[in-house]
Amino acid sequence: MAKKVKRQKSIIVRVIVLCVAGYMLFTLIGLFRELGESQKRLAELRSELKSEELKIEELKSLLDEGSHADIIEKAARERLGYVYSNEEVYVDISGN
């Protein structure tokens, strides 16, 4: 009988170890997936940063030229949607 009790304890320990290993495996897979998503987001943010830096450089060059009329015209076109009376504006709605 002593051998039977020892064998049952051994099976219980093995089942517990197997469950813990499975939990660790699923957690590790989830962390790798989260890491991949974070890396994609980081790449998006870096490209957004580059575009913002380009915009800043463009605005700095406009300020260095000293032409305030260009700055006002650009703001009116971009923010307010103003156009010249003889100008036609086409908007691409295809989403590409």
Secondary structure, DSSP 8 states (H G I E B T S, - for coil): -HHHHHHHHHHHHHHHHHHHHHHHHHHHHHHHHHHHHHHHHHHHHHHHHHHHHHHHHHHHHHHHHT-HHHHHHHHHHHHS----TT-------S--
